[in-house]
Amino acid sequence: MDSLPSTPARISPTSSIMSEPQLTQEGEWRAILPNLLTKADFEALSDRLGRVVREEVAQLRADLANVEAHMSVAESETRALRTDLEHTNSTVANEEADLASLTTWVDDLDNRGRRLNLHVRRVKEGDPAEHIPDTLKRLFTQVLGGQQIPRLGIVRAHMALRPMPPPEEQPRDIICCLENYQLKEDILARPAAWEPYALRIKPYRFIKTYLDTPYKPEGPYAQ
């Protein structure tokens, strides 16, 4: 009769579970675990991070408020500058209108004055400047057939503004401004005004002063 198989030898749990490499790994974990972050560490880190974020957000809000304040000031200054510019443009426009009106007025005065001017040619030079009006008064009286010319009828009179020519050349014109345009027209309407008369040896002729044509020595009465 065969004998029963023998009972296998019992293996120790300790020897089968805890091998030498496992013991070494467990020791390493035991050494690492004390250095790992705990829940308290995470809570402290979260609090610190939240505090930093809140501080940065507060700083950003302060900077934004500062920028908004500067923008408000800049917008106010821009509106003020725009108002000043509009006022300046209005003032300049008014001044330009005034200047145009003044220019027109001055031109009109100049034209009115020139319409009263009369050139008298070929009157012998030699009288002092203050005696020229009296010379013209005698000349105009002669042209008007004895009609007396009041002293105030001649506002001013002077020789043409250029150097005195030599005696053999034609004398300078006398330029006079009459008191009124009618006196000028009366003188120019007389045929005697356009004929050579002996006055102080040299003959004379009258020349109108036109507004649109500057006076030139050339012309039908230059000789």
Helices and strands as residue ranges (DSSP letters): H 13-17, H 20-32, G 33-35, H 39-115, E 117-121, G 129-131, H 132-143, G 151-153, E 154-159, E 174-178, H 181-189, G 191-194, E 205-208
